[in-house]
Amino acid sequence: MAKTSPGEFFRQVRAETAKVVWPTRKEVMMTAVLVVIMTTILGLFFFGVDSAFSAIVRNLIALIS
């Protein structure tokens, strides 16, 4: 296994980083907004499902008691 010197390693990292196509500010903002919207929708969905199951379990326990 060939060992590379720290200097060579950082040169390779810099060369690879130059190849990266970075997103534009608009793309980052749109993605962030979509993530916030989707997490809000999923949070509300799971809150509703959890509330429904909780009500079902409470009613079942009330029937038994």
Residue pairs with C-beta under 8 A, 6 or more apart in sequence:
4 12
23 31
